[in-house]
Amino acid sequence: MSEEASSPAGDDQPKPVDKVDPPAQAAGESPVAAVDEPARKADNIGREYSARAAQPGMTGGRLDTERDAWQSFGHSAVNGGTAIGRDQHNTYTIQPGAADADRRFSLPAPDIDEITAYVDPAGFEQLLKAVQDERVVILRAARDQGKYAAARRLLLSDSRGLFGLRTEAGLSGLSGVHLAEGGGHILADLPVAAAKELTMALLTELRSVLESRQARLVITVTAGCQFADPGISELVVNFAAAHDRVAIVHCRLTWRLGEADTATVLADPEVEDLVGTLAGEGPPREAMLVADLLARAFRERRPLAASVREAVALRGEEKFEDWFESLPDLPTQCLAVAVAVLGGEPYETVSSAATLLQRRLEPETPREDTEPSRLAPLRAVKRTRLRTLYARVEPSKVGTRHGADAPTEVVRYVDPAVPKRVLLYFWAEYDAARPQFLNWLRRCATHDMDSARVRVAVATGILASRVFDYVRANVISPWAHDADARLRHAAAQALRVAAREPGLREAVRDLVRTWSREEDNPRLRATAALAWGVEFDAAGIAASLSILAELSDTEDLEVVLAVCDAITEMWEFEGVSLEAPELLLSWIRGRSTHRRTAARLAFMLASADLIRDIDAGSEGPATWPGLLHIAALDPVRQREIAELWRDALTAPGLHHSAKDILATWARQTERFPTMRRCLVRLLTEAAADDRTKKIIRLEAGRWSQGPRSAPLCSAEVLQALAAQ
């Protein structure tokens, strides 16, 4: 979908307290168009969506980046798979699982590798024996006592692959299609409300499902979590481990550096004293942090003990403030803020953003009349500044717009507690910089890279969770009023992040509901649609779909497109369990022509963009069209998606685009027999009337022609239609 140009908001936009200017082009920035695009029509959007099918995965990449950004601000583990999406940069690569079924995701490679550095706490061997024959284990422990690491360790020894289950989906409806054969599964941090609704009957049924798949499941809950059903207590293991923190440091150092270099590090008497002091108290992750800091100091040839003591001391409020105030210059301060907001992006992206912030903040100086006789030599600054900031670069991959992965280096703080502290401290203490900081956030929220825009939105939501009224009035609301669709997306994501603060949930819900009823302001209504996650998190999927249904009955195309984006995100988020096909079919069968158009465009966007990376066994890894995979998992969904295709292929003004998307599906299935069979079944069901059957036959005949042909898929579809 093409995006509108950025322009100043109209007279109905709230006036900010401080002056926040529209984004201006600075040296090295991409130009921003200054004129409005011509009005678009539904059939033009259909063509945009069919073109998007050549670069699928943007929705999944956006949601994965949001999870990663949320985690980078020190929050709980990611509840969802992490994939390398278009324009997204992650520190780990995808590991598709066999029959991956939406609610399951492969654990990131670092999470699995890290278990080799796990030190069994006292009594852990007895715990292993006690649960080795259990299909379901509920692990209960105090916060920061290593529940997630213990769960991985419990499952690693006898499981064929480790997987996570989306916490948002809970346990209801969990079936064999969601579980990997022989796999170990973790549902991390089950919410207290969901735990109270668990019943022994549900867990008994789940045991049978796990038995049939020869799989295991560990559910982690925090200390104090109680279950209404007393029978569940037999599955609960209270984990109050006595961790040997010094052993954790030694083992993790060996994992990071190898035995020889670890011996060199530990031979330093000051390091021995430091480890005994710093690692002796606190949660296990503090010992892990000490090991990581020691490894980094060793690689950079810096004084070991002194460097680690200085970095750990930053956790104290006074030391942190002293550290930030002692940063040597404005460029380093700006880089500190940029790493906090954009940590996880390539270093070049973050460095450029820091330079842009510096230009906005540095005072204007008069031009000198005379030129210096000799230019000062260039100085290397990257390593020095990262060392000063206790940040690091690490190898990663970036998914390009042309489909190939390119190597890169992303930058993050070593200590996950630092990003939020830097962001909030800079906001709270640097009053004079605040207007330009808001201008900078706005400029970054229209960055060319989708992943960068998402991280800025999450950072804005973190700010809003602390100073909601100010950020709402001066940032989120102006973005929601803006003509630039990218800013409306950012406003919606920021609201969802802010709504995760318990004290703000109802205030954010009221704001989104108010916007959804602003009949005379389609931009606010579009933002309300994009903020579907606020209502979803608070009241569930039915309440969120109800708001989208109300918003879909409009002739304003910007609102319709926002509804399409929202439904596609929900489909990506919920997968086969989402009743989106039934909802869209009800819109198509209804009397509202506006809602019918919204349903068709939403189906086309989801068909073009959603993908699933699946390991097809002997056929190898394959990228499935997401809706085809959902249809393959559930016969009810297959019938519904087939009917949606039947409508799309005959829809006035949109059928050409639908045929283009279907041709892309055919090319995706060409090399994979299992995927081809699923597409043949789906299209055979879609060809329920003579008109649709004729259209599919004609289109399938074209798939065997041209440089990007799909002759095998073409032949199998034609053969199946002839046999009907």
N, C-alpha and C positions, 0 to 999 in steps of 0.2 A: 504494500500500500504506500503510495507516495505521501509525503508529509507536507503540510502547508507551511508557508514561510512564516518566520517569526515577525510579529509586528506589535506595536504598543497596544495595550488593551483599550477598549472603548470607555465611554464615560461611566458605564455601570461597574467598572472595576473598583474594588476597595482601594482607598488611597493609603499607601504605606506610611508608617511613622517616619522612617528615614528615606531619603531619596534613593531609589533603586532604578537605575537606568536600564533601558532595553539593551540587549547585548550588542556591543560594538566590535567591529573587526580589528584585531590587533595583528601586528606582524607575525606571520607564521600561522595564523588561524585560517580555517576554511571560510570562504565567503558565505554569508547568509543572505538569502534572497530578500529583497525589500518590497516585493509586490505580491499581491494575493494571486493564487492560482485561479483559473476559471472554474466555475461551478462544475462539479462532476456528476455523472449520472450512474445509475446502478450497473448498466452494461459496461461502462468504462471501468468500474470497480471490479467487475467480473474478469475483465482482461488483466487488470493488475494482479488479481489473485491467481490467475492461471500462470502468469509470468513468475509469481512467487514460488510456484511448485518446483521451479528449477533450483531454488535455494531454500529448501525446507528446513525446519528445526528452529526457527527464530523464536517461536513461543516457548518451546522447551528450554532453549538457551536462556531466555529472559527469566524464567522462573528459577532455573538452576543458579543463575547469577544472584538473584535476590536471596536465595537460601545461603549461598556462600558469603555474600556481603553481611547478612544478618549474623552469621557465625563469626565473621571477622571482627565484629564489635563485641565479642566476648560472650555471645549467647550460646544456647544449647546446640548440640550436634545437628547437622543438616538432616532434615526429615524428607529425603527425596533423593532420587538418583542424580548423579552428576554426569552430564554429557558435554562433550565439546560441541557447542552449538555455533551457528554462524555468528561471527563477530564477538565470540565469547572466549575468554582466556581463563583456564583453570590450572591448578597445580597438580591435577591428577588426570589420568586418562580413563576412558570408559572401559568397563569390563562387562560386556553383556552377558546375561545369564540365560540358560536354556529355558525356553518357554516363559521368558520374562513377561509378567502379566500386570503391568501398570502399578499395582500397589507394592511391588517388590523392586528393589534396586540393588545392584552389586555394590558392596562396600568399596570405597576408594582404595586404590593400591597402598597408599601410605598407612591407612588404618589396619590393613592386613600385615604389611611388613613390620609395623611397629610391635606386633605381638611377639616377634622374635626377641624383643628386648624386655618382655614382661617378666617380672620377678614374682614368683608365687609367694603370697603372704603366708604367715604362719597358719597352719590348719587348712590350707587350700587343697591339699591332696585328699583330705577327708571329704571336703565339699565336692570334689570331682567324683569320688566314689558314690556319694549320696545321690547325685543327680544323673549319673551316667546312663541309667535306664529310663529316665523320665523324658517324655516327648515335650512337655511344657513345664517350664520352670519360671517362677516369678522371683526375681532377685531384688530384694529391698535393702537399701543402704542409705546412710546419710549423704547429703550433697557433697560433692568433691571427694568422695572416697573411692573412686575408680570403678563404678558400676559398669560403665560401658566397656572398659578394658577387661574387666572380669568376665563379662558376657562373651566377649570375643574369645577369651582364653578357654572358657568352658566348652565352646563349640568347635574350636579349631582342631582338636585332636581326632575327632571322628566324623567330620563333615566334609562333603565334597563341595567346597565353596561356601563363602560367608556372604550373607545378604541382609539388608535392612528392610523393614516394612514401614510404610509411611505412617507415622504416628497420627496424622490428621484423620486417617480412615478408620483407626481403631481396629477392633477384632470382629465387629459385626460383618457378616457376609464373607468372611475369609474362607476360601475354598481351595481345592487342589490346584486350580489353574494359577493361583497366586504364589504357589510354593515351588521351589526348585527341588527336583528329585535328589534325595540324599543331602540336601543343603542344610546349613545352620542359619537360622533366621533370628534377627534381633528387632524387637519393637522397643525403642528407647524412650524412657521418660513418659510412660503412660500417664495422662493427666488424672488428677484425683477424681474429677467428675466422672470420667470414663471408667475408672477403677470401681467406683461405687455401683455402677450399672452392670458389672460383670456378674455372671451367674455360673454355678458349677455345671449346669446343663450345657451352657455354651462352651465351656472349656472341655467338657467330656466329648462333645461333638468334635471339637477342634483336635483333641487327641487322636480320634479315629482318622481324621483327615491327614494329620501328620504321619500316622502309622502307615497309611496307604502310600504315602510318598517317601517313606523312610527318612523323614525330615525331623528337625528339632526346632524349638522356638524358646528363646529366653526373653522375658518381658521385664524391663527394669522399672522400678518405682522408687520414689523417695521415702525416707524414713517418716513414719507417721501416717503413711497412706493406709487406709483401712478399707476392708471389703464388706459389703452388706451381707453377702452369702457366707456363712461360717464355714461351709465346706471347702472354700478356696484356700483356707489356711494350710491345708496339707501340701499345697504346691508352693508355698512361700518359703524362701530361704533368706534369712536375715544375715546380711553380709556386713560384719563388723571386723574388718581385717586389720591385723597388726602388720603394717607395711615396714619393711626394712628399707628406709629411704636412702641410706648410704649404698646399699646393694643396687638400688634402682639407678643411682648416678653411675656406678661402675658399669652396669650392664648396658645402659643407654649410651654411654661413651664408647664402649666397644662396638655397639651397633653403628654409631656415627663415624668412628675413626679407625676401627680395626684394633686388634690386640696390641700391636707394637706401639702405635701412637698413644693408645690409652695408657700403656705402661709408662710412657714418657710423661704424660700429663700428671698421672697420679704419683710420680716420683718426686714432684715438687712439694716440699714440706708445707708451703703456704696453701697449696691446693688441698692437701689432706685436712688442714685445720678448717679451711673454708667449707669443704663438703660436710664435715662433722657439725659445723655451726649452722649453715644455711639449709642443709637438707634434713637436719635432724627433727625439725618440727614442720607442721603444716601438712596440707594434702599431698598425695603422691605427685600431682602435676607440678608442684613447686620443685621437687627433686628432679623431675624431667626437665624443667626450665633451666636449672643449674647445669645439668649435663649439656643441654643444647648451647648455652652460653659459653661453657668451657670449650666445647668443640669449635665454636665459631672463633673464639679468641685464639685458639691454637692454630687454626688455619690461617688467620690473619696475622700471626706472629706478634700478637700483643701480649702484654703482661697478663698472665692467666688470672690469678686471684684478684688483683686490683680491678681488672675489667669486669669480672663477674660481680664483685661486691658493688661496684658503681651502678651496674645495670639493675641489680636486684633492689638496690636502695631506692630506685625510682618509684617503687610501689608505695613508699611512704609519701604522704601528701606534700610535706615540706620539701623533701628531696626532689619530687617531681616538678614542683614549681621552680625550684632553683635550677634544675636541669633545663627546663624550657626557656627560662629567662637568660640562661647562659649560652644559648645557641649563638654562634659567632656572628651571624649576619642575617639579613632579611632573606636571601635566597635559601638558606638552610631552614629558617623558620617556615617559609612557604612550602618547602619540600616536606617538612614534618606534617603540615596540614594536609597536603596533597596525598601523602601516603596513608594518612588516617582515613580520608574520604574515599580514595580510589585504590586502596591496597588490594592486591590480587590482579591488577591490570599490568600490562608490560611496563617495564621501567621507563621506556621512551614516552609512553602516554602520560605517565604520572609526572615525569620530569617536565614535559611540555606544559601540563596543567599548572605545575608549580611556578614555571616562568610566567605564565599568564597572570597568576595571582600576584606575583612580585611586581609586574608592570602596573597592576591596578593599585598597589599599595605604596609603591615608592614615591617619594615626593618629587615634584617637578624641579629640575635644576636648570639654571640658565646655561645656554650654550657658551662654551669658552671661545674667545676670539682667536686664540692661537692654537695651532695643532701641535701636539707633542712631537719632539724631534724623533722619537723612536717608540714604536708600539711595544707595550708590555707583552711578554711571552704568554702563550696559553698555559693554563694550569689545570691539571687533572683534578676534578672535584668529586666525581661519583663515589669512589671508594671512601674518601675522607668524610663526606657528608653522611653516607649510609652508616659508617662506623660511629659517627657522632650521634646519630638518631637511633642506634641499636636496631637498625632495619637490615634486611637481607634480600638478595635476589636469588631466585631459584628457577631451574629450568621448567618449562611448560610448553604447551602447544597452543596455537591459535587456529581456529577454523576460518579459512578464508572464504570470500564470497564465491570463489570458483570451486569449492568443495574439498580442496586439499588442505591438510594440516601443515602449518609452518612452525618451526621451532622459535621460541622466544624466551625471555626471562621476565618473570613477574616479581614485583617487589611487595614486601610485607614487613611489618614489625615482628621482631623475634618474639616478643612478649604479647600475647593476644589481649592483655588488659590495656595496652597503651593506646590503640586507636580511639576508643571512646573518650579516654581521658584527655588526649590531645584536642579532639574536636570540641568537647565541652569547655575545656580550659580556655582555648582560644576564643570561643564565643563569649564566655563570661567575663574575661579580663580585658579584651582588646576592643573597647567600645568604639574608638575612632575608626577601627578597621571594619566594623560590622557592615556598613552600607556596601563597601566594595567587595566584601566577602560574599554578601548576598548576590551581587552582580556576577561574581565569579561562579557561584553555585548555579545560577541561571544559565550562564554560558556553557558550563560543563553538562548541564541537563539537556543541552541540544547538541552534544558531541556526536560526531559521525558514528562512533562505535556504540551499538546498543548496550553492551555490557557496561560501559562507562556511565551511560545515562542511568542505568539501574542502580549502580553503586551510589551515585549522587542522590538519587531518590531515597535510598535506604538511610544514608547519612542525614538527609533532611528530616526523615521520620524520627531518627534518634534525637535530633535537636528538638523536634516538636514534642517528643515525650517529656521533655524537661521544661520547655517554655512554650506551651501549646498556643496560647492566645496570640503571642507575638509572631510566632512562625506561621500560624494560620493566616493572620492578617497581612503579613509582609512577604510571605513566600508562597504558601500553598494556594491560597485564594487567588492571587494574581496569576499563578501558573494555570489554575483551573479556568480562568477567564480568557486565557491567551488563545490566539488563532493558531499557534503552533501545536499540532497534535502531540509532539514529543513532550512538551511541557505538561500537557494534560495527563499523559501517561505517568510522568514523574510525580505530579500532584497526587494521583490516585495511589501509587505505590507508597508514597510518604505517609498517606493517611492510614494505610493498612499497617505499616510499621508502628505508627503512633498508637493505633488502637490496641496493640498488644500490651500496652501499659494498662493494667486493670483499672486504674482510676480514670482513664480517658476513654474507655471503650464506649460508654453510652454517649459521651459528648461527640465523639467522632461519628457514631451511628446517626445521631440526630442531624449532624451537619450533612452527611451523605444523603439522608432521606429528604432533607430540605432542598438540596440541590436537585434531586431527582424529580421534584415537583415544580421546578422553575420553568414553566411553559414558555416564557418569553426569553429564556437564555439557554439555547441548545448546547453551548459549550459547557455550562455547569452540568447539564443533564448527561452529556457525554462523559464528563469526568466521574459522575456518580456511577455510571455503568462500568467504567474501568475500575472503580473502587469496589467491585463485587465482593472482594475478599473480606471487607469489613463486616458485612452482614453474614457472610458465610462463616467466619470465625465465631461470631456472636450467637447466631441462631440456626445455622445449618444450611444445607444446600437448597432445601425447598424455599426458605425465606429469600435467599439470594436470587433464585430463579424467578420468584414472583416479582421482584423489583425489575428484573430484566424484561419480563413479559410486559409490564406497564410501559417501560421505556421504549420498547420495540415498535409500538403503535404510533409512529410519527413519520412525517414526510421529510424531516431533516436528516440528510444523509450522514452528517457527522455523528449524530446520536446512533444511527443504525450501525455505522462502522464500529463505534465503541462497543455496542452490544455484541457484534460479531467477534471482536477481540476478546471480550469477556467470556463468551461461551467457549471459544477456542481454548482459552486459558483454563477454564473449568474442565473441559474435556481432557486436556493434558494432565491436569491435576488429579482428576478422579478416575479417568480411564473407563473401563468397561462398566463400572458401577453407576456412572452418571446417566440419568434418564434424558439426556439431551436429544437423542433421536426422536423419542416420543413427543417431547416438547415441540421440536421443530415441525414435526408432522402435524401436530395440532394447530400450529400457526398457518401452515400451508393449506389445511382443510378449512380454516376459519374464514370469516367474512372480510377481515381487514386486509386490504391490498398492501398496506405498509408493512404489516407484520409478516405477510407472505414473502415480500421482498427481503426482509430481514432474515427470515429463516433460510431462504435460498443462499443468500450471501454468506451467512454463518456456516452453512454446510460446505460451501465451496472453499472458504478460508481454512476450515479445519481439514478438509480433504487435501488441500494444497500444502499445508504447513506441518501438520502433525506427523511425526515419524517415531519408530521404535527400533532400536538397535538390538537385534536378536541373534543369539548363537543357534544356528539351525543344525547343530550336530555335525554329521558327515558333510553337509552342504556348506559349513563354515559360517562366519558371521554375515549377517545381512541386515540392510536397512529397510524395514517395512513401512509402507504408508500406515500411519497410526490408526486410521479408521478401518483399514483392511484387517489389521491385527485384532482390533476390538471385535469386528465381525467374526473372525475366525475363532474367537474364544467363547462366544455366546450365540446360540442360534436365534434367540429373540432379537438381539442387537443386529444380527445379520439380516433378518427380515426387515427391520426398520431402516437400516442403512441402504438396503437394496431398494426400498421404496423411495428413499431420498434421492438415490441416483436416478430412478425412473422419472421423478419429477424434474431433476436438474437437467437431464438430457433432452427434455421437451419444453423447458421454461422459456417463454418469450424473452428475447434479448440477451439471455445468459447461456443458452445451450451451446454456443460455440466455445465459450470459455470452459464449460463443464467437460466438453469433449477433449479439450487440450489437457485438462487435469487428468482425465481418465487415461489418455495416451501416456502421460508421465508415469502413472501407476503401472501400466503395461511394461514400460521400459525398466522400471525398478524390479519387476518380478521376473524378467526374462531369464536370468541366470540361476534362478532358484526354484526347483520343481515344487517344493512345498508351498511357497508363496504363490506360484502360478495356479496351483490347484485351488487355493483359497479364493483367488480372484475369479477363476472360472465358476466356482460355486456361487459367488456373490452375483456375478453378472447373469448367470442362468436364472437366478431368482428374480433379478431386476427385470428380465425380459418376460414379464408376465402378460403383456398384451402385444398385439401384432405391431403396433407403431414403435414401441420401445425395442422390440426384438429386431425390427428392420434397422433402426438407428445403430444398435450395438453391432449388428452384422456388418454394416457399412464401415463403421469406425474400426472394428477389428481387422477388416480387410486392408485398411490404410496402414496399420501398424507394421505390416511386413515390408513396407516401402520406405525409401529414404535412408540417409546415412545413420540415423539413430533409430533403426528399426527394431522391432521385437517379433521376429517371425515365429518363434516357438509359442509365445503367448497368443499371437494372432491365430495360429493353427488350432490350438487347443480350445480357444473360445468358439471359433467357427464350428469345430467338430461337436462341441457340447450343444450349441444352438441347433445344429442340424439334427441332433438326436432327440430333441424335445418333442 
